[in-house]
């Protein structure tokens, strides 16, 4: 397992680069499917987008765990 600082950097990279790329990919695929098959019912579309919104984070669960808390080398005020 990577150290706290490395996990924090990976989390930032994933949120700033990976998540926007994932969103563009999902919307592009959805638009192509709508063009090919027609629009799905609104409830089905809601279920698809909500499930995909949670699906992207599953592979990164270990990286994001504990990132919002103070690191092991920081004191109570967030400083070294």
C-alpha positions, 0 to 999 in steps of 0.5 A: 500500500502506498504511503499517505502522501502518495495516496493523497496525490493519486486521489487528487490526480484521479479527481482532477483528470480521471473523473472528467475523462470518465464523465466525457466517456460515459456521456459520449457512449450514452449519446451514441446509444440514444442515437442508435436505439432512441432515448430510454425511459427517464427512470431507466436513464436515471438508474443508469447514470446514478449507478455509473456515478458510483461505479467509477469510485469502486476501483479507487476505494483504497486510495480515497480511504482516510484522505480527508483526515489528518495525515500520520505526520501532521499535528492537530492543526494540520501542520507538520 
